[in-house]
Amino acid sequence: MLSFDSNPGLISPSKESKRAELRRLLGHCFSLEEIKTLVFDLGIDFEELEGETKTSKIRSLILIMERQHKLEALIAAAARARPDIVWIENGSPTATCPYRGLSPFGEQDAPLFFGRERFVEQLVTAVRMVRFHVS
């Protein structure tokens, strides 16, 4: 499990780097609307989170969860929402980089791509509505 020092006044470099990595992953893996849902599921009022941007809301969420000693609950909720991400490894959250360089993407890479279902549905509908004429 992700462990932070028991003394909330003392911020060690490893504690701050873990916090930064969690912020990065949440920001990368969740839209603002998904963060709202995550916050609701954790029993926190989204409006209580400080700031106006997704980044500031995530920072505030992490600090609140840390103060309440519920950081593991946040990580567990994120893991349920994004099971394709490795959230905990050797005491720190990590993610597999989806970039494959020049290597082709295959069926095994499907979990790396999410969040485009609605766009694909709209694209398929639009293509079906247009008749193509071959000259």
N, C-alpha and C positions, 0 to 999 in steps of 0.2 A: 504494500500500500504506500501511497504517497505520504511521507511523514514530514511534518514541519516541527521546528523546535517548540517545546512546550512553553517557553517564555515568549509571549507575544511582543514584548518590547525589544527583544533582541532579534535583529534580522541578519541572518548569516548569508554569505554569498550564495550558498547552495539553495537556501530557502528562497531567495529572490530569483535565482535562475529557474527554479521549479515553477514559481509563480508566473514568471515571464513566459515560460514554455506553455503553461496551461492557458494563459491569455492568448498566445499565438494560435494554439490549436483551436480554442473556442472561436476565435475570430475567423479563422480559416474555414472551419467546418460548419459553422452555423450562420444563417442570415439573421437579421435583427428580429424578424418575426419568429424564427425558431428559438432565439434567445428568450423572447417573451414567453413562449410556451414552456421552455425549460424552467424559467424562473417561477412561473405559475405552478408547475408540477412540484417544485421545491417548497411551495408555500410562502413565497416572497412576493410582495407587491412590487411590480415592475417600476411603478412611479417612485418608489423609495430609493431606487438606484440613482446614484449621482451621475450628472453629465447628460449630454444630449446625443453623443455619438455611440455607435456600437462598441467601440473600443473602451470608452469611458464607462459604459454600462457593465461590460464584462469585468473591468478592473474593480468596480464597486461590488459586483456580485461575488467575486473571489474574496475580497476583503471581508464582506459580511459573512460569507460561509466560513471563512477562517476564524473570525471572531466567535462564531457560534459553534466552533469545533465540528463543523459538518462538511468539511472540504471533500471527504470521501463520498458523501451523498451527492455532491455536485459532479464528481468524477463518474460515479456510478450512473447518474442520470444521463450524462453525456455519452457514456459507453452504451447505454441502452438505445439512445437515439442514433448513434453512429457506431454500430458494432464492427465496422470494417477498420476502425482506427484502433491501434494499440495504445490505450490511454495510460497504462502503468507498466513500466518495465524497469526493474532494478531501482525502484523508488522514485522514478520520474516519468512523466507522461512522454510518449514518443509517438510518432506517426511514420508510416512508410511513405516515402516520397513517390508520388505517382509518375514522376518524370522518368521516361525510359530511354532518353537519348534518341538514337536512331533505330532502336529495336522496335519491332512491330508490337502493337497491342493485340492481345488475344482474349479469348473468352474468360480465361482465368483472371483477367484484369477488370472484369465487370464491377466488382465491389468498389473500385476506385472512382467510379463515375456515378454520381447521384445528383438529384435535383433538377434534371432536365426533362422529366416525364411530361410535364404540362406543355413545355415548348415543343416537344416531339409530337404530342397529340395535335397541337395547333398546326404544325407543319404538315403532318399527314392529311389533316382535314383540308388544308389549303391546296395541297397537291391533287387531291381527289376531286376538287371542285373545278380545276382548270383542265381544259382539253388541249392537248398538244397536237399540233398539225405538222406532219412531216411533209416537206416540199420535195 
